[in-house]
Amino acid sequence: MKRWAAVPALFLAVALTLSGCSFAGLDAQTLMHAPKPTGENEADIQELLDQTAGDQIILKYPATGEYRSAILEHDVCGDQNREAIAFYQKDEDSATTNVMFMQKDGKSWKSIGTFGSQAAQPDRVCFGDLDGGGRDEVVVGWGSGMNNTGSICVYYYKDGRMNEQKLNQSYTDLEVMDFDGDGRDEIFTANVTVGDQPAAAHLLRVKDGAMEVMGSAPLDTGVTKYVSVQTGLINEKQKGVVLDGVKTGNAMVTELLYWDGKKKALEAPFYDPATKTAKSTARNTSVVSRDINGDKIIEIPIVTLMPGYTGTTADEADYLTDWHRYDTATNTFVRVMSVVIDYPDGYWFSVPDMWRGKITAKTDPSTRSFLFYQWMQSPQNAAGVLGPQLLKIEVFTKKEWESHAGTKGYFELYEQDSAVFAAYLPSPKNQLSMTEQEVREAFEPIARE
């Protein structure tokens, strides 16, 4: 049997999340002392931390989100200079996690505010201009391992000091973005069902110096955790947030939320009030939403079994994934492209329009092969029967490829590490057969992180 390639990052990230990890991975990071910073700024910042909190401090790293460092630099004073933000505990026995804000004062650093939380560590850090004042506030989600929720604090600069505003809002996921296009950022939260509290999304904004709920919307009540959350364009004109959630049995759904300026409401178009689920996007594969074609719009996967398969026990490669954008003006899905995905070997293959409804596929793990067949009408079988093989994609070791062991008729698609991805067209005269160039253009490795 041929050696398996490394699992691609896109699948691995989801697979790890499906394995039952606790919220934000809190425990693992509490076991390690962070290395001392070595850069000029970092060393000066570390010296101030040691002087203020003692030299036994343990740096704490945000577990999720874009900013993962224990010491961050960002302009939070609006002076065009970057201030420092450090998360730490004073020692291994401390029950408090602190955040210290530091400002450069000449050649040294000074503290402009230190705040404590009973959370084991920060879950995530976001920046955004919440009040329209022209400078970013700091939004910190403090993680909790008790019930998969976190608490939110907003830190803002005023009168030469940082100040803290604790929000009466828990969250399972937290994002910051200008949802309504008014030039001010809002805080978006999503919560899974906890106890008798149903799953819901909230959009928070600063108004007249206070935080208020701008809008709310129900979410799928069966989701237990979100494995992927993305903010950005959901079509050419509309921004929103796309949540991929896991349900019991590792089933998945996608939920989409956006601010409707005309209705002045937070919309969740995939939510079905009759079933309290997002049933239109339900699937039994681990594929998550993404910008599949590089157009800077988040596409949503709608997954169906290919002909010849029934039930939910088929391999993920036996599903056709149709990628859609969502048109909020007409409340319809617009298909962008269709693919089949080989997760173990880390690639997807774009299905041409001429194949839609006319092909099926099989995988052969023993030879690391992906095989495409014509699906044909049959008087004896109303569902159809397997027809000629149209395409075979196989992964060879580099040694096999260079020695031409079993590679006759194949042409190379891609090489990675010690593996060569190659294709074979067994029925070139079939009207559904692709050309070598078309196969090369349809083959795409899954990006690794």
MIZA-601069 format. One record per residue (C-alpha): residue number from 1; residue in one letter; chain; x, z, y. Coordinates in steps of 0.5 Angstrom, whole numbers. Layout:
// residues N
+-----+------+-----+-------+-------+-------+
! seq ! type ! mol !     x !     z !     y !
+-----+------+-----+-------+-------+-------+
! NUM !    a !   A !     X !     Z !     Y !
...
+-----+------+-----+-------+-------+-------+
//
This chain:
// residues 449
+-----+------+-----+-------+-------+-------+
! seq ! type ! mol !     x !     z !     y !
+-----+------+-----+-------+-------+-------+
!   1 !    m !   A !     0 !     0 !     0 !
!   2 !    k !   A !     2 !    -2 !     7 !
!   3 !    r !   A !     4 !     4 !    12 !
!   4 !    w !   A !    -1 !     6 !    17 !
!   5 !    a !   A !     0 !     5 !    24 !
!   6 !    a !   A !     0 !    11 !    29 !
!   7 !    v !   A !    -8 !    12 !    31 !
!   8 !    p !   A !    -9 !     9 !    38 !
!   9 !    a !   A !   -10 !    14 !    44 !
!  10 !    l !   A !   -17 !    12 !    45 !
!  11 !    f !   A !   -19 !    14 !    38 !
!  12 !    l !   A !   -15 !    20 !    38 !
!  13 !    a !   A !   -17 !    23 !    44 !
!  14 !    v !   A !   -24 !    22 !    41 !
!  15 !    a !   A !   -23 !    24 !    34 !
!  16 !    l !   A !   -19 !    31 !    36 !
!  17 !    t !   A !   -25 !    33 !    41 !
!  18 !    l !   A !   -30 !    31 !    35 !
!  19 !    s !   A !   -26 !    36 !    31 !
!  20 !    g !   A !   -29 !    42 !    34 !
!  21 !    c !   A !   -24 !    44 !    39 !
!  22 !    s !   A !   -26 !    50 !    44 !
!  23 !    f !   A !   -28 !    49 !    51 !
!  24 !    a !   A !   -22 !    46 !    55 !
!  25 !    g !   A !   -17 !    48 !    49 !
!  26 !    l !   A !   -16 !    55 !    52 !
!  27 !    d !   A !   -12 !    59 !    47 !
!  28 !    a !   A !    -6 !    54 !    46 !
!  29 !    q !   A !    -3 !    54 !    53 !
!  30 !    t !   A !    -4 !    62 !    54 !
!  31 !    l !   A !     2 !    62 !    48 !
!  32 !    m !   A !     7 !    59 !    52 !
!  33 !    h !   A !    12 !    61 !    58 !
!  34 !    a !   A !    13 !    55 !    63 !
!  35 !    p !   A !    20 !    52 !    64 !
!  36 !    k !   A !    23 !    54 !    71 !
!  37 !    p !   A !    22 !    49 !    76 !
!  38 !    t !   A !    28 !    45 !    78 !
!  39 !    g !   A !    27 !    41 !    84 !
!  40 !    e !   A !    28 !    43 !    91 !
!  41 !    n !   A !    21 !    44 !    93 !
!  42 !    e !   A !    20 !    47 !    86 !
!  43 !    a !   A !    25 !    52 !    86 !
!  44 !    d !   A !    23 !    55 !    93 !
!  45 !    i !   A !    16 !    55 !    91 !
!  46 !    q !   A !    18 !    59 !    84 !
!  47 !    e !   A !    22 !    64 !    88 !
!  48 !    l !   A !    16 !    65 !    93 !
!  49 !    l !   A !    12 !    66 !    86 !
!  50 !    d !   A !    17 !    71 !    84 !
!  51 !    q !   A !    17 !    75 !    90 !
!  52 !    t !   A !    10 !    75 !    91 !
!  53 !    a !   A !     8 !    76 !    83 !
!  54 !    g !   A !    14 !    78 !    80 !
!  55 !    d !   A !    19 !    75 !    75 !
!  56 !    q !   A !    15 !    75 !    69 !
!  57 !    i !   A !     9 !    70 !    71 !
!  58 !    i !   A !     6 !    65 !    66 !
!  59 !    l !   A !     4 !    59 !    69 !
!  60 !    k !   A !    -2 !    56 !    67 !
!  61 !    y !   A !    -4 !    49 !    67 !
!  62 !    p !   A !   -11 !    46 !    68 !
!  63 !    a !   A !   -13 !    44 !    61 !
!  64 !    t !   A !   -17 !    37 !    63 !
!  65 !    g !   A !   -18 !    32 !    69 !
!  66 !    e !   A !   -13 !    28 !    73 !
!  67 !    y !   A !    -9 !    34 !    75 !
!  68 !    r !   A !    -5 !    38 !    69 !
!  69 !    s !   A !     1 !    41 !    73 !
!  70 !    a !   A !     1 !    49 !    74 !
!  71 !    i !   A !     4 !    47 !    81 !
!  72 !    l !   A !     1 !    42 !    85 !
!  73 !    e !   A !     2 !    39 !    92 !
!  74 !    h !   A !    -3 !    36 !    96 !
!  75 !    d !   A !    -5 !    36 !   104 !
!  76 !    v !   A !   -11 !    41 !   104 !
!  77 !    c !   A !    -9 !    43 !   111 !
!  78 !    g !   A !   -10 !    36 !   114 !
!  79 !    d !   A !    -3 !    36 !   117 !
!  80 !    q !   A !    -1 !    30 !   114 !
!  81 !    n !   A !     4 !    35 !   110 !
!  82 !    r !   A !     3 !    37 !   102 !
!  83 !    e !   A !     2 !    44 !   101 !
!  84 !    a !   A !     3 !    47 !    94 !
!  85 !    i !   A !    -2 !    50 !    89 !
!  86 !    a !   A !     0 !    54 !    84 !
!  87 !    f !   A !    -4 !    57 !    78 !
!  88 !    y !   A !    -1 !    63 !    74 !
!  89 !    q !   A !    -2 !    70 !    71 !
!  90 !    k !   A !     3 !    76 !    73 !
!  91 !    d !   A !     5 !    77 !    66 !
!  92 !    e !   A !     2 !    77 !    58 !
!  93 !    d !   A !    -2 !    83 !    59 !
!  94 !    s !   A !    -6 !    80 !    65 !
!  95 !    a !   A !   -13 !    79 !    65 !
!  96 !    t !   A !   -13 !    75 !    71 !
!  97 !    t !   A !   -11 !    68 !    73 !
!  98 !    n !   A !    -9 !    67 !    80 !
!  99 !    v !   A !    -9 !    61 !    85 !
! 100 !    m !   A !    -4 !    61 !    90 !
! 101 !    f !   A !    -4 !    56 !    96 !
! 102 !    m !   A !     3 !    56 !   100 !
! 103 !    q !   A !     5 !    52 !   106 !
! 104 !    k !   A !    12 !    50 !   108 !
! 105 !    d !   A !    14 !    54 !   114 !
! 106 !    g !   A !    21 !    50 !   117 !
! 107 !    k !   A !    25 !    50 !   111 !
! 108 !    s !   A !    22 !    56 !   107 !
! 109 !    w !   A !    15 !    57 !   104 !
! 110 !    k !   A !    10 !    62 !   106 !
! 111 !    s !   A !     3 !    64 !   102 !
! 112 !    i !   A !    -3 !    62 !   106 !
! 113 !    g !   A !    -8 !    65 !   101 !
! 114 !    t !   A !    -8 !    68 !    94 !
! 115 !    f !   A !   -15 !    69 !    89 !
! 116 !    g !   A !   -16 !    71 !    83 !
! 117 !    s !   A !   -21 !    69 !    77 !
! 118 !    q !   A !   -23 !    73 !    70 !
! 119 !    a !   A !   -22 !    66 !    67 !
! 120 !    a !   A !   -17 !    65 !    62 !
! 121 !    q !   A !   -14 !    59 !    66 !
! 122 !    p !   A !   -16 !    53 !    70 !
! 123 !    d !   A !   -20 !    48 !    67 !
! 124 !    r !   A !   -19 !    43 !    72 !
! 125 !    v !   A !   -18 !    41 !    79 !
! 126 !    c !   A !   -21 !    36 !    84 !
! 127 !    f !   A !   -20 !    34 !    91 !
! 128 !    g !   A !   -25 !    32 !    96 !
! 129 !    d !   A !   -28 !    32 !   103 !
! 130 !    l !   A !   -34 !    36 !   102 !
! 131 !    d !   A !   -36 !    37 !   109 !
! 132 !    g !   A !   -34 !    31 !   113 !
! 133 !    g !   A !   -28 !    35 !   117 !
! 134 !    g !   A !   -23 !    30 !   115 !
! 135 !    r !   A !   -19 !    34 !   110 !
! 136 !    d !   A !   -20 !    35 !   103 !
! 137 !    e !   A !   -22 !    42 !   100 !
! 138 !    v !   A !   -20 !    44 !    93 !
! 139 !    v !   A !   -25 !    45 !    88 !
! 140 !    v !   A !   -23 !    49 !    82 !
! 141 !    g !   A !   -27 !    49 !    75 !
! 142 !    w !   A !   -25 !    56 !    72 !
! 143 !    g !   A !   -25 !    55 !    64 !
! 144 !    s !   A !   -29 !    60 !    59 !
! 145 !    g !   A !   -28 !    60 !    52 !
! 146 !    m !   A !   -35 !    64 !    51 !
! 147 !    n !   A !   -40 !    59 !    51 !
! 148 !    n !   A !   -37 !    52 !    53 !
! 149 !    t !   A !   -38 !    53 !    61 !
! 150 !    g !   A !   -34 !    54 !    67 !
! 151 !    s !   A !   -35 !    57 !    74 !
! 152 !    i !   A !   -34 !    53 !    80 !
! 153 !    c !   A !   -30 !    56 !    86 !
! 154 !    v !   A !   -29 !    51 !    93 !
! 155 !    y !   A !   -22 !    53 !    97 !
! 156 !    y !   A !   -22 !    51 !   104 !
! 157 !    y !   A !   -17 !    51 !   110 !
! 158 !    k !   A !   -20 !    55 !   116 !
! 159 !    d !   A !   -16 !    59 !   122 !
! 160 !    g !   A !    -9 !    58 !   119 !
! 161 !    r !   A !   -11 !    61 !   112 !
! 162 !    m !   A !   -15 !    58 !   105 !
! 163 !    n !   A !   -22 !    61 !   104 !
! 164 !    e !   A !   -26 !    62 !    98 !
! 165 !    q !   A !   -33 !    60 !    96 !
! 166 !    k !   A !   -36 !    62 !    90 !
! 167 !    l !   A !   -41 !    57 !    87 !
! 168 !    n !   A !   -47 !    60 !    83 !
! 169 !    q !   A !   -47 !    54 !    79 !
! 170 !    s !   A !   -44 !    53 !    72 !
! 171 !    y !   A !   -42 !    47 !    68 !
! 172 !    t !   A !   -39 !    43 !    62 !
! 173 !    d !   A !   -37 !    38 !    66 !
! 174 !    l !   A !   -35 !    37 !    73 !
! 175 !    e !   A !   -33 !    31 !    78 !
! 176 !    v !   A !   -32 !    30 !    85 !
! 177 !    m !   A !   -34 !    23 !    88 !
! 178 !    d !   A !   -38 !    21 !    94 !
! 179 !    f !   A !   -44 !    19 !    91 !
! 180 !    d !   A !   -49 !    17 !    96 !
! 181 !    g !   A !   -44 !    13 !   101 !
! 182 !    d !   A !   -44 !    18 !   107 !
! 183 !    g !   A !   -37 !    19 !   107 !
! 184 !    r !   A !   -37 !    26 !   104 !
! 185 !    d !   A !   -36 !    28 !    97 !
! 186 !    e !   A !   -41 !    31 !    93 !
! 187 !    i !   A !   -40 !    36 !    87 !
! 188 !    f !   A !   -43 !    33 !    80 !
! 189 !    t !   A !   -44 !    38 !    74 !
! 190 !    a !   A !   -47 !    37 !    67 !
! 191 !    n !   A !   -49 !    42 !    63 !
! 192 !    v !   A !   -50 !    42 !    55 !
! 193 !    t !   A !   -56 !    46 !    53 !
! 194 !    v !   A !   -54 !    53 !    52 !
! 195 !    g !   A !   -59 !    58 !    50 !
! 196 !    d !   A !   -66 !    57 !    53 !
! 197 !    q !   A !   -62 !    53 !    59 !
! 198 !    p !   A !   -64 !    46 !    58 !
! 199 !    a !   A !   -58 !    41 !    59 !
! 200 !    a !   A !   -58 !    38 !    66 !
! 201 !    a !   A !   -54 !    35 !    71 !
! 202 !    h !   A !   -54 !    37 !    79 !
! 203 !    l !   A !   -51 !    34 !    85 !
! 204 !    l !   A !   -48 !    39 !    90 !
! 205 !    r !   A !   -47 !    38 !    97 !
! 206 !    v !   A !   -44 !    42 !   103 !
! 207 !    k !   A !   -50 !    42 !   109 !
! 208 !    d !   A !   -50 !    46 !   115 !
! 209 !    g !   A !   -44 !    50 !   112 !
! 210 !    a !   A !   -47 !    52 !   106 !
! 211 !    m !   A !   -47 !    49 !    99 !
! 212 !    e !   A !   -54 !    46 !    97 !
! 213 !    v !   A !   -57 !    42 !    91 !
! 214 !    m !   A !   -58 !    35 !    93 !
! 215 !    g !   A !   -61 !    33 !    86 !
! 216 !    s !   A !   -62 !    35 !    79 !
! 217 !    a !   A !   -64 !    31 !    73 !
! 218 !    p !   A !   -65 !    32 !    65 !
! 219 !    l !   A !   -60 !    31 !    60 !
! 220 !    d !   A !   -60 !    29 !    52 !
! 221 !    t !   A !   -62 !    36 !    50 !
! 222 !    g !   A !   -58 !    35 !    43 !
! 223 !    v !   A !   -51 !    34 !    46 !
! 224 !    t !   A !   -46 !    39 !    44 !
! 225 !    k !   A !   -40 !    37 !    48 !
! 226 !    y !   A !   -38 !    31 !    53 !
! 227 !    v !   A !   -32 !    27 !    50 !
! 228 !    s !   A !   -31 !    22 !    56 !
! 229 !    v !   A !   -33 !    23 !    63 !
! 230 !    q !   A !   -32 !    17 !    68 !
! 231 !    t !   A !   -34 !    16 !    75 !
! 232 !    g !   A !   -34 !    10 !    79 !
! 233 !    l !   A !   -38 !     3 !    79 !
! 234 !    i !   A !   -43 !     2 !    74 !
! 235 !    n !   A !   -45 !    -5 !    77 !
! 236 !    e !   A !   -42 !    -9 !    83 !
! 237 !    k !   A !   -46 !    -4 !    88 !
! 238 !    q !   A !   -47 !     2 !    85 !
! 239 !    k !   A !   -43 !     8 !    84 !
! 240 !    g !   A !   -44 !    13 !    78 !
! 241 !    v !   A !   -42 !    18 !    73 !
! 242 !    v !   A !   -42 !    16 !    65 !
! 243 !    l !   A !   -42 !    21 !    60 !
! 244 !    d !   A !   -41 !    20 !    53 !
! 245 !    g !   A !   -43 !    26 !    49 !
! 246 !    v !   A !   -43 !    28 !    42 !
! 247 !    k !   A !   -49 !    31 !    38 !
! 248 !    t !   A !   -50 !    34 !    31 !
! 249 !    g !   A !   -47 !    30 !    25 !
! 250 !    n !   A !   -42 !    27 !    30 !
! 251 !    a !   A !   -47 !    22 !    33 !
! 252 !    m !   A !   -46 !    20 !    40 !
! 253 !    v !   A !   -50 !    18 !    46 !
! 254 !    t !   A !   -48 !    15 !    53 !
! 255 !    e !   A !   -52 !    18 !    59 !
! 256 !    l !   A !   -51 !    15 !    66 !
! 257 !    l !   A !   -53 !    18 !    73 !
! 258 !    y !   A !   -53 !    16 !    80 !
! 259 !    w !   A !   -56 !    17 !    87 !
! 260 !    d !   A !   -62 !    13 !    89 !
! 261 !    g !   A !   -61 !    12 !    96 !
! 262 !    k !   A !   -69 !    10 !    97 !
! 263 !    k !   A !   -72 !    15 !    92 !
! 264 !    k !   A !   -67 !    20 !    95 !
! 265 !    a !   A !   -66 !    23 !    88 !
! 266 !    l !   A !   -61 !    23 !    82 !
! 267 !    e !   A !   -63 !    18 !    77 !
! 268 !    a !   A !   -62 !    19 !    69 !
! 269 !    p !   A !   -65 !    12 !    67 !
! 270 !    f !   A !   -62 !    13 !    59 !
! 271 !    y !   A !   -66 !    20 !    59 !
! 272 !    d !   A !   -73 !    19 !    55 !
! 273 !    p !   A !   -77 !    25 !    57 !
! 274 !    a !   A !   -82 !    24 !    50 !
! 275 !    t !   A !   -76 !    25 !    46 !
! 276 !    k !   A !   -71 !    29 !    51 !
! 277 !    t !   A !   -65 !    25 !    49 !
! 278 !    a !   A !   -62 !    18 !    51 !
! 279 !    k !   A !   -64 !    15 !    45 !
! 280 !    s !   A !   -63 !     8 !    47 !
! 281 !    t !   A !   -55 !     9 !    47 !
! 282 !    a !   A !   -55 !    13 !    40 !
! 283 !    r !   A !   -50 !    11 !    35 !
! 284 !    n !   A !   -46 !    13 !    29 !
! 285 !    t !   A !   -39 !    11 !    32 !
! 286 !    s !   A !   -34 !    14 !    36 !
! 287 !    v !   A !   -33 !     9 !    41 !
! 288 !    v !   A !   -34 !    11 !    49 !
! 289 !    s !   A !   -35 !     8 !    55 !
! 290 !    r !   A !   -30 !     4 !    59 !
! 291 !    d !   A !   -28 !    -2 !    63 !
! 292 !    i !   A !   -27 !    -6 !    58 !
! 293 !    n !   A !   -26 !   -13 !    61 !
! 294 !    g !   A !   -22 !   -10 !    67 !
! 295 !    d !   A !   -27 !   -12 !    73 !
! 296 !    k !   A !   -27 !    -4 !    75 !
! 297 !    i !   A !   -34 !    -3 !    73 !
! 298 !    i !   A !   -35 !     2 !    67 !
! 299 !    e !   A !   -38 !    -2 !    61 !
! 300 !    i !   A !   -43 !     2 !    56 !
! 301 !    p !   A !   -43 !     1 !    49 !
! 302 !    i !   A !   -49 !    -1 !    45 !
! 303 !    v !   A !   -47 !    -1 !    37 !
! 304 !    t !   A !   -51 !    -4 !    32 !
! 305 !    l !   A !   -49 !    -5 !    24 !
! 306 !    m !   A !   -47 !   -13 !    22 !
! 307 !    p !   A !   -51 !   -16 !    17 !
! 308 !    g !   A !   -51 !   -14 !    10 !
! 309 !    y !   A !   -50 !    -7 !    12 !
! 310 !    t !   A !   -56 !    -1 !    12 !
! 311 !    g !   A !   -56 !     6 !    14 !
! 312 !    t !   A !   -51 !    10 !    17 !
! 313 !    t !   A !   -45 !    11 !    12 !
! 314 !    a !   A !   -41 !     4 !    14 !
! 315 !    d !   A !   -34 !     4 !    16 !
! 316 !    e !   A !   -34 !     4 !    24 !
! 317 !    a !   A !   -31 !    -3 !    23 !
! 318 !    d !   A !   -38 !    -6 !    20 !
! 319 !    y !   A !   -41 !    -5 !    27 !
! 320 !    l !   A !   -42 !   -10 !    33 !
! 321 !    t !   A !   -41 !    -7 !    39 !
! 322 !    d !   A !   -44 !   -10 !    45 !
! 323 !    w !   A !   -41 !    -8 !    52 !
! 324 !    h !   A !   -46 !    -8 !    58 !
! 325 !    r !   A !   -46 !    -6 !    65 !
! 326 !    y !   A !   -53 !    -3 !    68 !
! 327 !    d !   A !   -57 !    -6 !    73 !
! 328 !    t !   A !   -60 !    -1 !    77 !
! 329 !    a !   A !   -64 !    -6 !    81 !
! 330 !    t !   A !   -68 !    -8 !    75 !
! 331 !    n !   A !   -67 !    -2 !    70 !
! 332 !    t !   A !   -64 !    -7 !    65 !
! 333 !    f !   A !   -57 !    -8 !    61 !
! 334 !    v !   A !   -53 !   -14 !    62 !
! 335 !    r !   A !   -49 !   -16 !    57 !
! 336 !    v !   A !   -41 !   -17 !    58 !
! 337 !    m !   A !   -38 !   -18 !    52 !
! 338 !    s !   A !   -39 !   -17 !    44 !
! 339 !    v !   A !   -33 !   -14 !    40 !
! 340 !    v !   A !   -31 !   -11 !    33 !
! 341 !    i !   A !   -26 !    -5 !    33 !
! 342 !    d !   A !   -21 !    -4 !    28 !
! 343 !    y !   A !   -19 !     4 !    30 !
! 344 !    p !   A !   -14 !     5 !    25 !
! 345 !    d !   A !   -10 !    -1 !    27 !
! 346 !    g !   A !   -11 !     0 !    34 !
! 347 !    y !   A !   -14 !    -7 !    36 !
! 348 !    w !   A !   -21 !   -10 !    38 !
! 349 !    f !   A !   -23 !   -17 !    37 !
! 350 !    s !   A !   -28 !   -21 !    42 !
! 351 !    v !   A !   -34 !   -24 !    38 !
! 352 !    p !   A !   -35 !   -31 !    41 !
! 353 !    d !   A !   -42 !   -33 !    43 !
! 354 !    m !   A !   -43 !   -38 !    37 !
! 355 !    w !   A !   -42 !   -32 !    32 !
! 356 !    r !   A !   -47 !   -28 !    35 !
! 357 !    g !   A !   -52 !   -27 !    29 !
! 358 !    k !   A !   -49 !   -31 !    25 !
! 359 !    i !   A !   -43 !   -27 !    22 !
! 360 !    t !   A !   -41 !   -21 !    19 !
! 361 !    a !   A !   -35 !   -17 !    17 !
! 362 !    k !   A !   -31 !   -13 !    12 !
! 363 !    t !   A !   -25 !    -9 !    12 !
! 364 !    d !   A !   -20 !    -8 !     6 !
! 365 !    p !   A !   -16 !    -2 !     8 !
! 366 !    s !   A !   -11 !    -3 !     2 !
! 367 !    t !   A !    -8 !    -9 !     5 !
! 368 !    r !   A !   -10 !    -7 !    12 !
! 369 !    s !   A !   -14 !   -13 !    13 !
! 370 !    f !   A !   -20 !   -15 !    17 !
! 371 !    l !   A !   -25 !   -21 !    14 !
! 372 !    f !   A !   -30 !   -25 !    18 !
! 373 !    y !   A !   -35 !   -29 !    14 !
! 374 !    q !   A !   -41 !   -33 !    16 !
! 375 !    w !   A !   -48 !   -30 !    14 !
! 376 !    m !   A !   -53 !   -35 !    12 !
! 377 !    q !   A !   -60 !   -36 !    11 !
! 378 !    s !   A !   -62 !   -36 !     3 !
! 379 !    p !   A !   -69 !   -37 !     0 !
! 380 !    q !   A !   -67 !   -32 !    -5 !
! 381 !    n !   A !   -66 !   -27 !     0 !
! 382 !    a !   A !   -69 !   -26 !     6 !
! 383 !    a !   A !   -64 !   -22 !     9 !
! 384 !    g !   A !   -59 !   -27 !     8 !
! 385 !    v !   A !   -52 !   -28 !     4 !
! 386 !    l !   A !   -45 !   -28 !     5 !
! 387 !    g !   A !   -42 !   -35 !     6 !
! 388 !    p !   A !   -35 !   -38 !     7 !
! 389 !    q !   A !   -30 !   -33 !    10 !
! 390 !    l !   A !   -28 !   -36 !    17 !
! 391 !    l !   A !   -22 !   -31 !    19 !
! 392 !    k !   A !   -18 !   -26 !    17 !
! 393 !    i !   A !   -13 !   -21 !    21 !
! 394 !    e !   A !    -8 !   -18 !    17 !
! 395 !    v !   A !    -2 !   -13 !    19 !
! 396 !    f !   A !     4 !   -14 !    16 !
! 397 !    t !   A !    11 !   -10 !    16 !
! 398 !    k !   A !    16 !   -13 !    20 !
! 399 !    k !   A !    20 !   -14 !    14 !
! 400 !    e !   A !    14 !   -17 !    10 !
! 401 !    w !   A !    13 !   -22 !    16 !
! 402 !    e !   A !    21 !   -24 !    16 !
! 403 !    s !   A !    21 !   -25 !     9 !
! 404 !    h !   A !    15 !   -29 !     9 !
! 405 !    a !   A !    12 !   -25 !     3 !
! 406 !    g !   A !     5 !   -27 !     3 !
! 407 !    t !   A !     4 !   -30 !    10 !
! 408 !    k !   A !     3 !   -37 !     8 !
! 409 !    g !   A !    -2 !   -40 !    13 !
! 410 !    y !   A !    -2 !   -34 !    18 !
! 411 !    f !   A !     0 !   -34 !    25 !
! 412 !    e !   A !     2 !   -29 !    29 !
! 413 !    l !   A !    -2 !   -25 !    34 !
! 414 !    y !   A !     2 !   -19 !    36 !
! 415 !    e !   A !     8 !   -15 !    34 !
! 416 !    q !   A !     8 !    -7 !    35 !
! 417 !    d !   A !    14 !    -3 !    33 !
! 418 !    s !   A !    15 !    -5 !    26 !
! 419 !    a !   A !     8 !    -8 !    25 !
! 420 !    v !   A !     6 !   -15 !    26 !
! 421 !    f !   A !    -1 !   -17 !    27 !
! 422 !    a !   A !    -3 !   -24 !    24 !
! 423 !    a !   A !    -9 !   -29 !    23 !
! 424 !    y !   A !   -11 !   -34 !    18 !
! 425 !    l !   A !   -17 !   -39 !    19 !
! 426 !    p !   A !   -19 !   -41 !    11 !
! 427 !    s !   A !   -25 !   -45 !    13 !
! 428 !    p !   A !   -22 !   -50 !    19 !
! 429 !    k !   A !   -27 !   -55 !    18 !
! 430 !    n !   A !   -33 !   -50 !    19 !
! 431 !    q !   A !   -37 !   -51 !    25 !
! 432 !    l !   A !   -36 !   -44 !    26 !
! 433 !    s !   A !   -29 !   -44 !    26 !
! 434 !    m !   A !   -25 !   -42 !    32 !
! 435 !    t !   A !   -18 !   -45 !    34 !
! 436 !    e !   A !   -12 !   -41 !    34 !
! 437 !    q !   A !   -12 !   -41 !    41 !
! 438 !    e !   A !   -19 !   -38 !    41 !
! 439 !    v !   A !   -17 !   -33 !    36 !
! 440 !    r !   A !   -11 !   -31 !    40 !
! 441 !    e !   A !   -15 !   -30 !    46 !
! 442 !    a !   A !   -20 !   -26 !    43 !
! 443 !    f !   A !   -15 !   -21 !    40 !
! 444 !    e !   A !   -13 !   -15 !    44 !
! 445 !    p !   A !    -9 !    -8 !    42 !
! 446 !    i !   A !   -12 !    -2 !    44 !
! 447 !    a !   A !    -8 !     1 !    50 !
! 448 !    r !   A !    -4 !     7 !    48 !
! 449 !    e !   A !    -3 !    13 !    53 !
+-----+------+-----+-------+-------+-------+
//
